[in-house]
Amino acid sequence: MLLALQILFGALAAGTGIGLIFDITKNRMDELKGATGKQWASGFTVGIIANLLDTLGCGSYAPSTFMYKLFNQIDDIDIPGTLNIGDTFPVIFEAFIFTASVDCDPMFLWIMYICAAVGSFGFASIVTKWPRNKIRWALGIIMIPLAAIMLCKNTGVGPFGIIGTATGLHGWKLVVAAVLNILWGALMDIGFGLYAPCMATCLLLGVDATACFPVFMGSCAVLMPACSIEFIRTHRYDVPHTVGNALGGIIGVFIAWKVVTSLPMFWLINLICIVLLWTSYTLISSALKDKKAGIA
């Protein structure tokens, strides 16, 4: 069953890569050739840093969005598609690593992966039609409870501090986890990272903390290609940032896997919570500013 998962990951990476290359060469070569050095540097830097943090379990969407806003080299309307397509390849690399090295019930993994993909694919056709400010509001509002969940988990407040020992779930617990993973997969399409809520769900239901890693990493590895199809079809992504993020992201994953052995995770996760709240503030502020100027 694990070999089948590895084959699936390889097929998804190949399919997404072929679709992206085909769209760029057929429809968007001018954007690729006309990209500035600042755009390439922005995409590459975001890919390395965000996916290094991603491999450590911090998630990449919040720091990626923060850095995109900081560098100001990408249109906000293209952020969800750029994140989903660009991070597909490093996340699949992560999934390869953790499904092979961490013990977790294969059937539990399959069910969680399928549910995440169903949620993501079903929602992508909706979010790709949203206007810029709607995306800003969605991202900005959702990042606030995500920061709260991560902070509670990090400080052991409430159920997020409970340490489980299971490597899989069964019965009603599996049903709850599967249904919630459909929701987390759907919210991935607007930049709401799956890692933190999926990990919180699994921990709450008694899954061992280490066993959570192949669950949320594999969920993203499966769902991101599913929704990337829609983002590629509708051209709702930034070309240089997507390519730069993909290449830099793979390097970031490799560095975290081979070089980074320990970090003060308590303070690092607290920092990510601050980044989430700051990014939420900047997105909502931009939306309010445009609304005041009469821009939808």
C-alpha positions as CSV (number, residue, x, y, z in Angstrom):
1,M,0.0,0.0,0.0
2,L,2.8,2.4,0.8
3,L,4.5,1.6,-2.6
4,A,1.2,2.5,-4.2
5,L,1.2,5.8,-2.4
6,Q,4.8,6.5,-3.7
7,I,3.7,5.7,-7.2
8,L,0.7,8.0,-6.8
9,F,2.9,10.9,-5.7
10,G,5.2,10.4,-8.6
11,A,2.3,10.4,-11.1
12,L,0.8,13.5,-9.5
13,A,4.1,15.4,-9.7
14,A,4.6,14.4,-13.4
15,G,1.0,15.3,-14.3
16,T,1.1,18.7,-12.7
17,G,4.5,19.4,-14.2
18,I,3.4,18.5,-17.7
19,G,0.2,20.6,-17.3
20,L,2.2,23.6,-16.1
21,I,4.9,23.4,-18.8
22,F,2.2,23.0,-21.5
23,D,0.3,26.0,-20.3
24,I,3.4,28.2,-20.1
25,T,4.8,27.2,-23.4
26,K,1.5,27.6,-25.2
27,N,0.0,30.6,-23.5
28,R,2.4,32.4,-21.2
29,M,5.9,32.5,-22.7
30,D,5.8,36.3,-22.8
31,E,5.4,36.4,-19.0
32,L,8.2,34.0,-18.5
33,K,10.6,35.8,-20.8
34,G,9.6,39.2,-19.5
35,A,10.0,38.4,-15.8
36,T,12.4,40.6,-13.9
37,G,15.2,39.6,-11.6
38,K,13.3,40.8,-8.6
39,Q,10.4,38.5,-9.5
40,W,12.6,35.5,-9.8
41,A,14.5,36.3,-6.6
42,S,11.2,36.8,-4.8
43,G,9.8,33.4,-5.9
44,F,13.0,31.6,-5.3
45,T,13.5,33.1,-1.8
46,V,9.9,32.4,-0.8
47,G,10.2,28.8,-2.0
48,I,13.3,28.1,0.0
49,I,12.3,29.7,3.3
50,A,8.6,28.7,3.3
51,N,9.2,25.1,2.4
52,L,12.1,24.7,4.9
53,L,9.6,25.8,7.5
54,D,7.0,23.6,5.9
55,T,9.1,20.5,6.3
56,L,9.5,21.3,10.0
57,G,5.7,21.2,10.3
58,C,5.1,25.0,10.5
59,G,3.3,25.2,7.1
60,S,4.3,27.3,4.2
61,Y,1.2,29.3,3.2
62,A,1.3,31.9,6.0
63,P,5.0,32.7,5.6
64,S,4.7,32.6,1.8
65,T,1.8,35.1,1.8
66,F,3.7,37.3,4.3
67,M,6.8,37.4,2.1
68,Y,4.8,37.9,-1.1
69,K,3.2,41.0,0.5
70,L,6.6,42.1,1.8
71,F,8.4,41.8,-1.5
72,N,5.3,43.3,-3.4
73,Q,6.2,41.5,-6.7
74,I,2.9,39.6,-7.2
75,D,-0.7,40.5,-7.6
76,D,-2.8,39.4,-4.6
77,I,-5.4,37.7,-6.9
78,D,-2.7,35.3,-8.1
79,I,-1.5,34.3,-4.6
80,P,-3.8,31.2,-4.1
81,G,-2.9,29.7,-7.5
82,T,0.8,30.5,-7.1
83,L,0.9,28.9,-3.7
84,N,-1.0,25.7,-4.7
85,I,0.9,25.1,-8.0
86,G,4.3,26.2,-6.8
87,D,4.3,24.3,-3.6
88,T,3.0,21.1,-5.2
89,F,6.4,19.8,-6.1
90,P,8.3,20.4,-2.8
91,V,5.3,19.1,-0.8
92,I,5.3,15.9,-2.9
93,F,9.0,15.6,-2.1
94,E,8.1,15.9,1.6
95,A,5.4,13.3,1.3
96,F,7.9,10.9,-0.3
97,I,10.2,11.3,2.6
98,F,7.7,11.1,5.5
99,T,5.5,8.2,4.2
100,A,8.7,6.2,3.8
101,S,10.3,7.0,7.1
102,V,7.3,7.4,9.6
103,D,5.1,4.6,10.7
104,C,1.4,5.3,10.0
105,D,-1.6,3.2,9.1
106,P,-1.7,3.1,5.2
107,M,-5.5,2.8,5.1
108,F,-5.8,5.8,7.3
109,L,-3.5,7.7,5.0
110,W,-5.4,6.7,1.9
111,I,-8.7,7.9,3.3
112,M,-7.3,11.2,4.5
113,Y,-5.6,11.8,1.2
114,I,-8.8,11.1,-0.9
115,C,-10.9,13.3,1.3
116,A,-8.5,16.2,1.1
117,A,-8.4,15.9,-2.7
118,V,-12.2,15.8,-2.9
119,G,-12.5,19.0,-0.9
120,S,-9.8,20.8,-2.8
121,F,-11.0,19.8,-6.3
122,G,-14.6,20.6,-5.5
123,F,-13.8,24.1,-4.3
124,A,-11.2,25.2,-6.9
125,S,-13.7,26.0,-9.6
126,I,-15.4,28.4,-7.2
127,V,-12.4,30.3,-5.7
128,T,-10.8,30.8,-9.1
129,K,-13.7,33.1,-10.0
130,W,-13.4,35.2,-6.9
131,P,-12.4,38.9,-7.3
132,R,-9.2,40.2,-5.7
133,N,-10.8,41.8,-2.7
134,K,-12.8,38.7,-1.9
135,I,-9.6,36.6,-1.8
136,R,-8.0,39.3,0.4
137,W,-10.9,39.1,2.9
138,A,-11.1,35.3,2.9
139,L,-7.3,35.0,3.5
140,G,-7.2,37.8,6.0
141,I,-10.2,36.5,8.1
142,I,-9.2,32.8,8.0
143,M,-5.6,33.5,9.2
144,I,-6.9,34.8,12.6
145,P,-8.4,31.5,13.8
146,L,-5.5,29.6,12.3
147,A,-3.1,31.7,14.4
148,A,-5.2,30.9,17.5
149,I,-5.2,27.2,16.8
150,M,-1.5,27.1,16.3
151,L,-0.9,29.2,19.5
152,C,-3.2,26.9,21.5
153,K,-1.4,23.8,20.1
154,N,2.0,25.3,20.8
155,T,1.2,26.3,24.4
156,G,-0.8,23.1,25.2
157,V,-4.0,25.0,25.8
158,G,-7.2,22.9,25.6
159,P,-7.2,19.6,23.6
160,F,-4.4,20.7,21.4
161,G,-1.9,19.8,24.1
162,I,-3.0,16.2,24.4
163,I,-0.3,13.7,23.3
164,G,-1.7,10.7,21.5
165,T,0.0,7.4,20.6
166,A,-2.1,6.0,17.7
167,T,-0.7,5.6,14.2
168,G,-4.1,5.5,12.6
169,L,-7.8,6.1,13.4
170,H,-10.9,3.8,13.2
171,G,-14.6,4.1,13.7
172,W,-16.2,7.4,14.5
173,K,-12.8,9.1,15.0
174,L,-11.9,8.2,11.4
175,V,-15.2,9.6,10.1
176,V,-14.7,12.9,12.0
177,A,-11.1,13.2,10.7
178,A,-12.1,12.4,7.1
179,V,-15.0,14.9,7.1
180,L,-12.8,17.6,8.5
181,N,-10.0,16.8,6.0
182,I,-12.5,17.5,3.2
183,L,-13.0,21.0,4.8
184,W,-9.3,21.6,5.2
185,G,-8.7,20.5,1.6
186,A,-11.4,23.0,0.4
187,L,-9.9,25.9,2.4
188,M,-6.5,25.2,0.9
189,D,-7.7,26.7,-2.3
190,I,-7.8,30.2,-0.8
191,G,-4.5,29.9,1.0
192,F,-5.6,28.5,4.3
193,G,-2.9,26.0,5.0
194,L,-4.0,22.4,5.8
195,Y,-1.0,21.5,8.1
196,A,-2.0,23.2,11.3
197,P,-5.7,22.3,11.4
198,C,-5.1,18.8,10.1
199,M,-2.4,18.2,12.7
200,A,-4.7,19.7,15.4
201,T,-7.5,17.3,14.3
202,C,-5.3,14.3,14.4
203,L,-3.8,15.2,17.8
204,L,-7.2,15.8,19.2
205,L,-8.4,12.4,18.1
206,G,-5.3,10.6,19.6
207,V,-2.8,10.3,16.8
208,D,0.9,10.4,17.7
209,A,2.5,13.7,16.9
210,T,5.1,12.2,14.6
211,A,2.5,10.1,12.8
212,C,0.7,13.4,11.9
213,F,3.5,14.4,9.5
214,P,2.7,11.9,6.7
215,V,-1.0,12.6,7.2
216,F,-0.9,16.3,6.5
217,M,2.0,16.3,4.1
218,G,0.5,13.5,2.0
219,S,-2.9,15.2,2.1
220,C,-1.4,18.3,0.6
221,A,0.6,16.3,-1.9
222,V,-2.6,14.8,-3.2
223,L,-4.9,17.8,-3.1
224,M,-2.6,20.4,-4.5
225,P,-2.3,18.8,-7.9
226,A,-6.1,18.4,-7.9
227,C,-6.8,22.1,-7.5
228,S,-3.7,23.1,-9.5
229,I,-5.5,21.8,-12.6
230,E,-8.2,24.5,-12.2
231,F,-5.7,27.3,-11.4
232,I,-3.6,26.4,-14.5
233,R,-6.7,26.2,-16.7
234,T,-7.9,29.6,-15.7
235,H,-4.3,31.1,-15.7
236,R,-4.8,32.3,-12.1
237,Y,-1.1,32.1,-11.1
238,D,2.0,34.2,-11.5
239,V,4.5,32.4,-13.8
240,P,7.9,33.4,-12.5
241,H,6.8,33.1,-8.8
242,T,5.3,29.7,-9.4
243,V,8.4,28.3,-11.2
244,G,10.8,30.0,-8.7
245,N,8.8,28.8,-5.7
246,A,8.8,25.2,-7.1
247,L,12.6,25.1,-7.6
248,G,13.4,27.0,-4.4
249,G,10.9,24.9,-2.5
250,I,12.6,21.6,-3.3
251,I,15.9,23.1,-2.1
252,G,14.3,24.2,1.1
253,V,12.8,20.8,1.8
254,F,16.2,19.2,1.2
255,I,18.0,21.6,3.5
256,A,15.4,20.9,6.3
257,W,15.6,17.2,5.8
258,K,19.4,16.9,5.6
259,V,20.8,19.9,7.5
260,V,18.3,21.2,10.0
261,T,18.1,18.7,12.9
262,S,16.7,20.8,15.7
263,L,15.2,24.3,16.1
264,P,13.6,26.1,19.0
265,M,10.1,25.1,17.7
266,F,8.2,26.7,20.5
267,W,9.4,30.2,19.6
268,L,9.4,29.5,15.9
269,I,5.7,28.6,15.9
270,N,4.9,31.6,18.0
271,L,6.7,33.7,15.4
272,I,4.6,32.1,12.7
273,C,1.5,33.1,14.6
274,I,2.6,36.7,14.7
275,V,3.3,36.5,10.9
276,L,-0.2,35.1,10.4
277,L,-1.8,38.0,12.3
278,W,0.4,40.6,10.5
279,T,-0.4,39.2,7.1
280,S,-4.1,39.2,8.0
281,Y,-3.9,42.8,8.9
282,T,-2.1,43.8,5.6
283,L,-4.6,41.8,3.4
284,I,-7.7,43.3,5.1
285,S,-6.1,46.8,5.0
286,S,-5.5,46.5,1.3
287,A,-9.1,45.3,0.8
288,L,-10.5,48.3,2.8
289,K,-8.2,50.7,0.9
290,D,-9.5,49.4,-2.5
291,K,-13.1,49.5,-1.3
292,K,-12.7,53.1,-0.3
293,A,-11.3,53.9,-3.7
294,G,-14.2,52.1,-5.4
295,I,-12.2,49.1,-6.6
296,A,-14.0,45.7,-6.3
